[in-house]
Amino acid sequence: MPAPESDSTASDPAVAAAEAELARLRAEAEAAEAQLKAAQAKAALAAAEAEAAKARAGGGVGAAASVPAPDAPPAPVPASSDEGRGAAAEKTTAADPQPVSPEQSAAPAEPVDGAPLDAGEVAAIVKGYTFEAATLDLGALVNGEPVAEAQIRIPLGMMNRHGLVAGATGTGKTRTLQGLAEQLAAKGVPVFAADIKGDLSGVATPGESNEKLLARTRAIGQDWKPEASVTEYFALGGVGKGVPVRATVSGFGPLLLSKVLGLNATQESSLGLVFHYADANGLALVDLSDLRAVLTHLTSDEGKAELKELGGLSAATAGVILRELITFADAGADVFFGEPEFAVTDFIRTAPDGRGYISLLEVPGVIDKPALFSTFLMYLLAELFEILPEVGDADKPKLVFFFDEAHLLFKDASKDFLAAITQTVRLIRSKGVGVFFVTQTPKDVPSDVLAQLGSRVQHALRAFTPDDAKALRATVGTYPKSGYDLERVLQELGTGEAIVTVMSEKGAPTPVAWTRLRAPQGLMSPTPDPAIEAAVKASPLLAKYGTPIDRESAREILTAKMKAADDAAAAEDAALAKAKADAEYAKQKAAIDKQQAAADKAAAAAEKKAQQEYERLLKKTAGTTRTSRSAQKSPIEQILNSKSTQTILGGVIRGIFGTGRR
């Protein structure tokens, strides 16, 4: 019998929390599985109903499916022979890339009253969108009502001829982008897209079924089922959720950086000279602090000579660039620059099952820096152009790059910047990369760039002002001739509908088609944050790019150089101060010595003069005494010099010499 669990283990809060979390996750997994089974059952039921309707109709051509008008919410569609043919056509298109000519398939239903196209025009559209190679399915033709037999497609091999997805806010551009990305990934083509609002992350989660959705998809011949795509999340500089994507300042280049900083043409060319100086002197520009260090050095006393040698770069212009850089960095943009620098080839990956990765750049955290965001995308595109080899026309692209909010890229752009974009878009096709610009109106994209775009998905446009009306007429004028009154139709399109024309396999534009677009199979709302965070932590790229690196670059080199210069200057100043102090000491010592010599000389002269005076006085007073004080005499001298002795001696002498008589 097993021993009972100890009370300490049973009451451990950590164990209890872990068990509660396990129970919650198990319940969520069971609920998700139940939802998936329910959706699959409903899809199977819809297919069975379609087959039954087809059997009842005996394969004949019935009336068109009853569906809501373009501006009304879709309702369930009754089973009909048209619906059966739509389901069959969808299965053939999705599973078999072989061509299905209009003659081989069932003829399209007769147009309803008030439809803009007649039967001949509908047949021409069906023929125009029938291709031999693999395709992406955009949706079904709308001719008053959806025509499920008239599927609108784009050849997979033409996706590297670029395209435009445009339309007013809320018309379904994001869902169109999501549907294209899902189909591309399913066919083994990696996709890169910027998730501006965060709701594109739903591609990583299976969609949620409902009657309204199924009714809509049945009406356009789409066999809808929930399915998730393999997804990788990225974030600029690690701001937000995702694997950090960074670039070095050198890699970013002066042209793109000038766009971000808002420099004029003169300042842009001056910044190019600064980059040239840094490159010529081995100063690696990794982050913004490196570029600031170079500019600070060039405007300092030590760098004035080098600044002069650059030519054309004034100290005032360098100062303006430096101030703009400081403002740019203080706004938090410095985190986007650094190392490890992201290798754009990591966007071109496929999963073990052959599906392409959908790489989402999560940018809600930097939406307040639109110029940086859009320019960073252009940097990634330019890097792809530099790195990838030439492949010519391939069966499918190596990568499709969706450039959302494209108007931000072209706003206030210089001529050189626009020329660089145009050249990149024109030439990157041969590298196997397709670029789709996603924006609100075609006028947001320069005409030179629009001329390079082969496919167009135009959602509804609004014309509330005279400028809007003018832009609408200009947009209509760019389409091939068709049976539509496009100026009216473009304002009547419902959500999820668009005017489509693509590039055929022969390189010619297909007929203009009013299209009700297919619904994405992923979630049409954001993936929950915990799921995104778990996916980021599990990414193999996190170990490669997650930790920033700070190697020796221009800032460190110039700091060391300036320190050495400062140390040399300090040593020189110290030596100069010491020499000056020594000179002052020598000067003062010489003055002191001179004063001492003068004093000594004066003292010697005074002493000599005093000696001379003494000798003069001594000579003058020789033989006289000016004092009563006499020298001390010995006793003999006292006896001999006494008066008695003198008298006796005088008498003796006189007696001896006989002088006594005298």
Sequence and secondary structure as in RCSB ss.txt:
>XXXX:A:sequence
MPAPESDSTASDPAVAAAEAELARLRAEAEAAEAQLKAAQAKAALAAAEAEAAKARAGGGVGAAASVPAPDAPPA
PVPASSDEGRGAAAEKTTAADPQPVSPEQSAAPAEPVDGAPLDAGEVAAIVKGYTFEAATLDLGALVNGEPVAEA
QIRIPLGMMNRHGLVAGATGTGKTRTLQGLAEQLAAKGVPVFAADIKGDLSGVATPGESNEKLLARTRAIGQDWK
PEASVTEYFALGGVGKGVPVRATVSGFGPLLLSKVLGLNATQESSLGLVFHYADANGLALVDLSDLRAVLTHLTS
DEGKAELKELGGLSAATAGVILRELITFADAGADVFFGEPEFAVTDFIRTAPDGRGYISLLEVPGVIDKPALFST
FLMYLLAELFEILPEVGDADKPKLVFFFDEAHLLFKDASKDFLAAITQTVRLIRSKGVGVFFVTQTPKDVPSDVL
AQLGSRVQHALRAFTPDDAKALRATVGTYPKSGYDLERVLQELGTGEAIVTVMSEKGAPTPVAWTRLRAPQGLMS
PTPDPAIEAAVKASPLLAKYGTPIDRESAREILTAKMKAADDAAAAEDAALAKAKADAEYAKQKAAIDKQQAAAD
KAAAAAEKKAQQEYERLLKKTAGTTRTSRSAQKSPIEQILNSKSTQTILGGVIRGIFGTGRR
>XXXX:A:secstr
      HHHHT HHHHHHHHHHHHHHHHHHHHHHHHHHHHHHHHHHHHHHHHHHHHHTT          TTS   
     HHHHHHHHHHHHHHH  S   TTTS       TT SS HHHHHHHHHHT  SS EEEEEEEESSSEEEEE
EEEEEGGGGGG EEEE  TTSSHHHHHHHHHHHHHHTT  EEEEESSSGGGGGGSB    HHHHHHHHHTT    
     EEEEEETT SSSEEE B HHHHHHHHHHHHHT  HHHHHHHHHHHHHHHHTT    SHHHHHHHHHHHTS
TTTHHHHHHH S  HHHHHHHHHHHHHHHHTTGGGGB BS   GGGGS B TTS B EEEEE GGGTT HHHHHH
HHHHHHHHHHHHS    S SS SEEEEEESTHHHHTT  HHHHHHHHHHHHHGGGGTEEEEEEES GGGS HHHH
TT  EEEE      SHHHHHHHHHHHTTS   SS HHHHHHH  TTEEEEE B TTS B   EEEEE   SB SS
   HHHHHHHHHH TTHHHHSS B  S HHHHHHHHHHHHHHHHHHHHHHHHHHHHHHHHHHHHHHHHHHHHHHH
HHHHHHHHHHHHHHHHHHHHTTT  S S      HHHHHHTSHHHHHHHHHHHHHHHT S  
